[in-house]
Every structure is written in structure tokens, then in C-alpha cells.
């Protein structure tokens, strides 16, 4: 397949899946990013086709996977506790996501597993907030007291 044909076929897949996701999103009780679903759905079927022995352009697969790694990093950044550095989060998460993406695109199972393990560890470290029992208990008690006085 020529590079132009590969690009056109990939874009057609992304758009078709995105349109389906957009239509489905109107009926779902939660928000869905149609483009994210289009890109993710396209690289999912491409990776599956590659694993099944079909010819898939690994460069196009890698581009889609890399875009997903960046998109996921930015989406998860919003869930980061306030005192965790957004720059450090992205500086660690995105390259680790690229390792996992490489593992899917090539395929290289050790890179995939190492990348996914690294992403999981980063998510645990950056996304779980440290709560101190005393501070949160005091805050809860204060809010409860205010609610009692309110009504």
C-alpha cells in the first residue's frame, strides 16, 4: 500500500469511528471524546490486524499510539492532586507511554509490559493524593458543623 493510501485509509477509519462515537455519545450518560475514540479504535483494530498477521504500516500505528499517549497524559493531568507537578507528570508519563506504544507497534512484548508497568507506577505516584487522617477529619467535622448550623 502506498503511503498516501495508508494515510487516507487511516484518516477514513479515524473519522468513521469518531462519527459512530459522536452518535453513540448522544445516548450515553457520560461524555465521550469522539476523536479520541476514533484514534484509539483505529490503532486497536490496526494492532489486532497486525497480530493476526495482516500487513499494517508500523509507522502509522506508532503515530496513532503516540498521539494516544499524549492525549491520555493530558486527560489524566486534570485528575492530579494540586501539589503534584504537571510538568514532571508529562515529562515522565509521555515518554513511558511511547515505550508502551513502541511495544505495541513493533511488537515487542518486553517493551509493552515495561511501559505499562511504568505507566501504572506513575499513575499511582502522581494521581493518588496523600491524605492525612487528622487534616481530613478536621475538615469533615468543620463542614458537618457548618451544615448543622445552616438548616
C-alpha positions as CSV (number, residue, x, y, z in Angstrom):
1,X,0.0,0.0,0.0
2,X,1.4,3.4,-0.9
3,X,2.0,6.0,1.9
4,X,-0.8,8.2,0.6
5,X,-3.3,5.3,0.5
6,X,-2.2,4.3,4.1
7,X,-2.8,7.9,5.3
8,X,-6.2,8.2,3.6
9,X,-7.3,4.8,4.9
10,X,-6.2,5.6,8.4
11,X,-7.9,9.0,8.4
12,X,-11.1,7.4,7.0
13,X,-11.0,4.9,9.9
14,X,-10.5,7.6,12.5
15,X,-13.3,9.7,11.1
16,X,-15.7,6.8,10.7
17,X,-15.2,5.6,14.2
18,X,-15.3,9.2,15.5
19,X,-18.7,9.7,13.8
20,X,-20.0,6.5,15.4
21,X,-18.7,7.6,18.8
22,X,-20.2,11.0,18.4
23,X,-23.6,9.4,17.6
24,X,-23.3,7.0,20.5
25,X,-22.2,9.8,22.8
26,X,-25.6,11.5,22.4
27,X,-27.2,8.5,24.2
28,X,-24.5,7.8,26.8
29,X,-24.8,9.1,30.3
30,X,-21.1,10.2,30.3
31,X,-19.0,12.4,28.0
32,X,-17.1,10.8,25.1
33,X,-14.4,12.4,23.0
34,X,-15.2,11.2,19.5
35,X,-11.7,11.9,18.1
36,X,-10.1,10.1,21.0
37,X,-12.4,7.1,20.4
38,X,-11.7,7.3,16.6
39,X,-7.9,7.3,17.1
40,X,-8.0,4.6,19.8
41,X,-10.4,2.5,17.9
42,X,-8.2,2.8,14.7
43,X,-5.0,1.8,16.5
44,X,-6.8,-1.0,18.3
45,X,-8.0,-2.7,15.0
46,X,-4.6,-2.0,13.4
47,X,-2.8,-3.7,16.3
48,X,-5.2,-6.6,16.2
49,X,-4.8,-6.9,12.4
50,X,-1.0,-6.9,12.8
51,X,-1.1,-9.6,15.5
52,X,-3.3,-11.6,13.1
53,X,-0.6,-11.5,10.5
54,X,-2.0,-8.8,8.2
55,X,0.2,-6.1,6.8
56,X,-0.1,-2.9,8.8
57,X,2.1,0.1,8.5
58,X,4.0,0.2,11.8
59,X,4.8,3.9,11.4
60,X,1.1,4.9,11.1
61,X,0.3,2.6,14.1
62,X,3.1,4.2,16.1
63,X,1.9,7.8,15.2
64,X,-1.6,6.9,16.4
65,X,-0.3,5.2,19.6
66,X,2.0,8.2,20.4
67,X,-1.0,10.6,20.0
68,X,-3.0,8.5,22.4
69,X,-0.1,8.5,24.9
70,X,0.0,12.3,24.8
71,X,-3.8,12.6,25.0
72,X,-4.0,10.3,27.9
73,X,-1.3,12.2,29.8
74,X,-3.2,15.5,29.3
75,X,-6.6,13.9,30.3
76,X,-5.1,12.4,33.4
77,X,-3.3,15.6,34.3
78,X,-6.7,17.1,35.3
79,X,-7.1,14.4,38.0
80,X,-3.7,15.2,39.5
81,X,-3.7,16.5,43.1
82,X,-2.8,20.2,43.3
83,X,0.7,19.8,44.7
84,X,1.9,17.4,42.1
85,X,4.0,18.9,39.2
86,X,2.2,18.9,35.9
87,X,5.5,19.3,34.0
88,X,7.1,16.4,35.8
89,X,4.0,14.3,35.3
90,X,4.1,14.9,31.5
91,X,7.9,14.6,31.3
92,X,7.7,11.1,32.8
93,X,4.3,9.8,31.6
94,X,4.6,10.7,27.9
95,X,8.0,9.0,27.2
96,X,6.9,6.0,29.2
97,X,3.7,5.9,27.1
98,X,6.0,6.0,24.0
99,X,7.8,2.9,25.3
100,X,4.4,1.1,25.7
101,X,3.4,2.3,22.2
102,X,6.6,1.0,20.7
103,X,5.9,-2.3,22.3
104,X,2.5,-2.5,20.6
105,X,3.7,-1.1,17.2
106,X,6.7,-3.3,16.7
107,X,5.5,-5.7,18.6
108,X,8.0,-6.1,21.4
109,X,6.3,-7.6,24.5
110,X,9.0,-6.7,27.0
111,X,8.8,-3.0,26.0
112,X,5.0,-3.2,26.2
113,X,5.0,-4.8,29.7
114,X,7.7,-2.4,30.9
115,X,5.9,0.6,29.5
116,X,2.5,-0.4,31.0
117,X,4.2,-1.2,34.4
118,X,5.9,2.2,34.3
119,X,2.6,4.0,33.4
120,X,0.8,2.2,36.3
121,X,3.5,3.2,38.7
122,X,3.4,6.8,37.6
123,X,-0.4,6.9,37.9
124,X,-0.1,5.5,41.5
125,X,2.5,8.1,42.5
126,X,1.0,11.1,40.8
127,X,-2.7,10.6,40.9
128,X,-3.3,9.2,44.3
129,X,-3.4,12.0,46.8
130,X,-1.8,11.7,50.2
131,X,-4.4,12.2,52.8
132,X,-3.7,12.8,56.4
133,X,-6.3,11.5,58.7
134,X,-6.2,14.4,61.1
135,X,-6.5,17.1,58.4
136,X,-9.3,15.4,56.6
137,X,-11.2,14.5,59.8
138,X,-10.9,18.1,61.0
139,X,-12.2,19.4,57.6
140,X,-15.1,16.9,57.6
141,X,-16.0,17.9,61.2
142,X,-15.9,21.6,60.3
143,X,-18.2,21.1,57.3
144,X,-20.6,18.9,59.3
145,X,-20.8,21.6,62.0
146,X,-21.5,24.3,59.3
147,X,-24.2,22.1,57.8
148,X,-25.8,21.7,61.3
149,X,-25.9,25.4,61.8
150,X,-27.2,26.0,58.2
151,X,-30.5,24.3,58.4
